[in-house]
Amino acid sequence: QVQLVESGGGLVQPGGSLRLSCAASGIIFGLYDMRWYRQAPGKQRALVAAITRGGRTNYLDSVKGRFTISRDNGQDTAYLQMNSLKPEDTAVYYCNAEGTFSENYWGQGTQVTVSS
């Protein structure tokens, strides 16, 4: 059974930082591209950051320079370090894993709220 379990969300003031984690089980983690998506109320789910199985990264333009995606294949965990957070970063953040044959898995999401 495949599970992706996000953690690390919460309430933070503007300018603050959070680190999201996505712990995977039931997959060979190193063979999967890992992504973080977010969905704000009334908006479509959007890709925030991605890291390939080879370690290449890409980011949504609005988070470049503030967010960093990484992975630890030994711990089967992906991370999203979020700095200089803004109110518009408020959303539910989802972890996603896509394998070699396009098999696709989602976590349950973690709420990030940026507010003073």
N, C-alpha and C positions, 0 to 999 in steps of 0.2 A: 504494500500500500504506500503510495507516494504522499508525502506530506511536506508542505512548505509552511513554516511557522514564523511569522513576523513578530518582532518585538522592538521596543525602544521609542514608540510614539509617546505623545503627551502634549501638555500645554507649555508653551515657551513664549517669552517676550520677544518682540521684534529685535533683531540683531543677535539673538541667541543661537545656540547650536543643539542639534540632536544627532544621535547615531542610531540608525535603524539596522536591525539584523534580520536575516532570513536563514533559518536553519532548515536544511533539507534532509529528508530521509526517504529511503525506498528508491533512490536513483543513484546512478554512478555520476556523482556531482561534477566531476571534471570533464564530462562529455557534454555538458549542457551550457548553452548561453544563458546568462542570467540578466534579468531586467527588473527595473522598478518603474511602476506606473503610479499615477495618482488620479483621483477623481474627486473634484469639488462638487458641492451641491448644485444641481441643475446643469452640470457640464459633463461632457464626454470624458471617458477615461483617456489619459494621455501618457505617452511614454516619456519618462523623466531621464532615465539613464540606463545604459546597457553595457555589459562586459561580455566579450566572447569567451569561449573556452580557451582561446589563446591569449586572452588578457587585453585585447583591444577594447577601448572604451569610446562611447559617444554620449552626448548630452543634449537635452532640450536647451535651446538658446538662452532661455530666461534663467537657467540655473548654472550655466557655465561660469567657472571661477568661484562658485559658492558650494557646489555639491561635488562629492567624489565617490564614485562607485569602486568597490574592490571585492575581492574574493579570497577565501582561504580554502583551498581544495583539501587540505588536511583535516579541516574542521567541518567540511561540507556546509559552509556558511558564506553568504554574500552580505555585503554591508553597503549602507548609503550614509556617508558623513555629510551632514547638512549644516552649513555655517551661514552666518549673516541672514538668518531667516526673516522673511517678510510676511505680512498678513496674507498676501496672495499665494503663499505656499501652503496655506491651510487646505487640507484634503485628507481623504483616506488613501494611504499608500499601500500598494499591493506589490508583492514579489511574484515574479513569473520565471518559469524555467522552460526553455525550448531545447529539445534534443535534436539529434542528427536527422531523424526521420520526421521532424516537425511535430513530434509529440509535445504536448503543451500542458503545463500545470500552473495552478494559481494558489497563492496563500489566501488567508481569510481577511487580510487587510489590517492596518493599524492606523489609528487616527492621529493626525498631527494638527495641532491648533496653534497658530501664531497670533497672539493678542496681548495687548497691554491691560 
